[in-house]
Amino acid sequence: MSLKKVFAAGIAASMITSGSVLAEVDPNLPNYQRVSGISGNLTSVGSDTLNNLMTLWAEEFAKFYPNVAIQVQGAGSGTAPPALTEGTANFGPMSRPMRASEIRAFDERHGYEPTEIPVAIDMVAVYVNKDNPVEGLSIPQVDAIFSATRSCGYGNDISTWGQVGLTGAWANRDITLYSRNAVSGTYGFFRENALCGGDFKATVNEQPGSSAVVRGVEQTIGGIGYSGIGYRTSGVRVVPLAKEHGQPFAEASGENAVSGDYPLARFLLVYANAHPTRGMNPLEKEFFRMVLAKEGQEVVHRDGYVTIPASVAERLRAEKGLN
């Protein structure tokens, strides 16, 4: 069953039991129960978007298991598959699904595919400077701002803020573009979903990390960029988005991520090496059990992402051999 189907199957139950649509932590998530005999070292290599979450989860895990050390490296989603394939990482956090070629390389080495576990829900936010009054943007407008190809169908290139309706001093103000670099899963997700698979403009300022994108927008009055919602700061605004031009704008909220009204929502994933009959080693298994328990999802909520509902977490634990 696809992740979307797994997720959709739990939404109705979550709404009934929690009283809200994933805005906070589902009270029906189980508390994590410590087990004996867990110690050792773990390494995580992958997504910059997930870097802070993995670090916070490592700290939470250490409360249960002080003898476990977890090293976290967040250079980009593209670094996860080779590290997992070569065995230099236990965990491969990614803000996009593995490509077929990456799965094939892992399979050729190990004789089976890597295990994919959704751990949180992210919204890729379009950020502008805090003083920018733009009400919202449609995906075709976002494409016309960032892309040279305008594959989403907007007729004209957009290079000034006046072209999206701003007046006064903003009318002739140039738009300055900030983007992640190509190793980033967020870059690939944004290109596919906000640029309809098109090409970025040559004038885009590529940044090595999500925080750098947000800092660029903070420091540039006419700036615009994109990063995960967890990187929001007081120096930027998150722009409401519409799927199609002329449709109502949707805020980047948990409710809108679940309903599908916010067009740039996605799962955050962590990949692992789980043998088809033996499963994961106990240390890795307990880490995932904590992440999908109340303590792990409380970390997700604190870090600004959208949590997994209890019904979905229960199904994932069963399907991934984590019970």
N, C-alpha and C positions, 0 to 999 in steps of 0.2 A: 504494500500500500504506500502511495506517495506521501511525503510529509504534509502536503496540503490537505490530503484526505484524512490523515491522522489528526491533524490540528482541527479540521472542521468537525470531526466526530465528537470532539470534546467541548466545543464552544457552548452549545445549548446547556449542557450540564453545568458548565462553569458559571454561566450567567445565572442559573437558578440557585446554585449553592453559594456563590460568593456575593451575590447582590450587585456586582459590578463586572464590567467586561475587562478583566485582566488589568485594571488600573493599578491594583496593588497585588499583594501575595495571596493566593488562594488559601483560605483557612483550612481547607481539607487536605492540603499537602501534609504528608507524614513528617514527623520530626526524625532527624537522622539518629540512628542508634549505633554507637561505637561498637566495633568488634575487636577481638583480641588478635595478636600476632601480626599487626600491620606496622612495617617499618621499611625504610629504604629511601632511594632517591628517584625522582621523576624529572623529566625534561619536557617542556612544552615549546614548540617552535611553530610560528605561523602568524596569524592575523594581528595587525596593529590595532584594529578596532577592538579585538578581544583581549588585548594586552592587559588592560587594567582589570577586566573581569577575571582573567586567569590569575593575576597577582592577588586579587582579593579572595578568590576561592582558595588559593594556596594558603593564605593566612588563616582562613576559616578552617581548612582541613588540618592545619597544624594545631589548632585548639583541641581537636580530637586525638591527633597523632603527633605529639611533639618530636618523635624520632623520624619523621618523614620530612625530607627537604625537596622542594620543587623549584627548579630553575625555569624561568619564563623568558623567552625571546620573542619579540613581536616585530619582525621586519617586514611582514606582509604575508597574505594568504598563499602566494605562490611559493613560499619557502616551506610550507607544511608538507605537501605530498612527497618531495624527495627526502625530507628528514624522516618521515614516517616509513617510507619504503626502505631507506638505508638502515633503519633501526637506531638512528641518532636521536630520536624523539619518541616519547611515549604517547604524547598528545599532539594532534595537528589542528589547532583552532583555525577556522576559515570563515570568512564573511560571504563566501559563495560556495556552491557545491563543487566537488572535484570534477574536473573535466574527464571525458572518456579516456583520453591519453594518459592522464595521471592515474586513473583507476587501473588501466591496463598495465602500466609499469609496475604498480604494486602487486597486481595479480601474477605477473610474470616472475616476480621475485619470491612471493610467498605461497602461491598456489590458490589463493582466494582473495576476495575483494576486501578493502578496508571497511570498518564499521563506522557509519555516520550517525551522530547523535545530535539532535537539535537541543540547545541548552538555553536559549533566550530568543526573544523577538526584538529586532532592531528596526528603526526607521531611518533611512538615509535622509538627512535633513538638508534642505537648501538654505544656506545661511547668507544673510546680508548684514551690513553694518547696523548697529543698534539705532542709528539715527535715520535709517532709510525707511520712508513711509509706505513702501509698496504694499498694497493690500493682499496680493496673492499672485500666483503665476500658474498658467496651465502647463502641462508637460510639453505641448508643442512650442510654447514660448521658451521654456527652459532649454529645449533642443536648439531653438534659433539663437539663443544667447551663447550656448557652449559649443555648438557644432557647426562645422563648415558645410556639412551635407544636408542638414535640415530634413532628415529622414522621417520625422514625425509629421511632416506635411504643412508646417507653417510657411506662409508664402515668402516672407522677407527676413533677411538677416536682422538681428537686434544687437546693436552695439552701444546705444545710449539709453538712459533710464526714461527719457521722454517717450521712447518707442513702446514702453509698457504703461504709459498713462501718467507718469509723474510730471509735475508742472513746476513753474518757478525756477529756482536755482538748480533743480534736479533735471530739468528738461533736456539740457545739452551736456549733462555730466556723463562722461564715458564710463562704461562698465569694465571693470577689471576682473579677470577670471582666475580663480584658484581651483586646483584639482589635485587629487592623489596621483601617484605615478603608476606605471603599468603593472608593477608587481602586486599591486593592491587588489584584493577582492572587491573592495568598494568601487574602485575605478571600473572594473569589469561590470559590476552590477549597474552602476550609473550609466555606463555607455550602452548597455543592453536595454535598460528600462526607461531612461530619461532621454537618450539620444536615438532610441529605436534602432540600435546597432550601428549608428553612423560614426563619423570621425570627429574628434575634437578639433577645434580651431588651433592654428599654429601659435596663437597669441596666449594660450592658456599657460599659467604659471604652475608647473607641476611641483608638488611638495612631497617630502619623504615620509610624512606622517599625518595622521588626522588632526592632531593638535596644531601642526604648522599651517594647515589649511585655515583653521578657525582664527589663528593669530593673524594671518594675512588679511582676512576679511575685517577683523577688529581694527587693524591699522590703516585700512584703505576705505575712505568714505564711499567710494563707488564700487566697492568690492562685492563679489558673490562667489560662493564656493559650496562644496558639499562634503559632509562627513556623517558618521553615525550620530544619532541623537544624544548619545552619552557624552559627547564633546561640547555640548552647548555651554556657553559662558555668558556673563552679563554684558559683554561687549558686542554681542551679535543678536540678531533676531532670526527665528525660524520662520520661513515663508510658508504660509498655507498653499497647498497645491490642488489642482484639479486635473483629472485624467484627460479630459478633452477641453478644448477651448470653448468658453461659454458656460461650462458647468460650474456649480458652486465649488468654492474652495474648501478644502478640508484641512484642519489643523493636524499637526503631527502628534496624535494622542494614541494611547493604548486602544481606546474604543474604536478609533478610525483605522488603526492597523488591523484589528480583528475583523471589522466589517468589510474591509477592502476599500473604504472610501479614500484612505490615504494611499496614493499610488506607488510609494517607494518603501513599502514594508517588506521585510525578509526575515528568514530564520538566521540566527547565528549558530554555527555548527562546530563541533569538535570531533575529529576523526581519531580512531584508535585501531590497533592491531588486535583483533579478537579472532582466535582460531575457531572455525565452524563447529568443532566438537568440544574442545577444551575451554572455549571462551576466553575472557581476559584474564590476566594475572590478578591476584587478589587486591593488590595495591591500586591498580588502575580502576578496577571494578568499584572499590569503595569510594574513590574520588567521584566517579559518575553518580553513584548512589547518593552522595551528599549533595552534588550539584542539582539533582532532580528532587531533592527533599526541601523542606521548608527553609532550612538554614541557607542552602544554596540559592534558592530563588529570592530570599530576602536580600542577598548580595546583589542579585540582578536588579531588583527594585531600587536599592540604594544607589546603584551606579547609573540609574537613569534609563534603563531598558525596560521592556515589557516582559512580564513573567509568563512561564508556562503554566496552564491550569492543571489542577490535580488529576483530572480524568485523562489528560494527554500524557502527563508524567507517568501515571500508572501504566498506560498502554506501552509507553516507550520502555519502561523498566522490564515489562514482560517480554517485549519483542527483542530487546537487546541482551537478554540474559542477566539483568541487573537485580533481580529479586533475591 
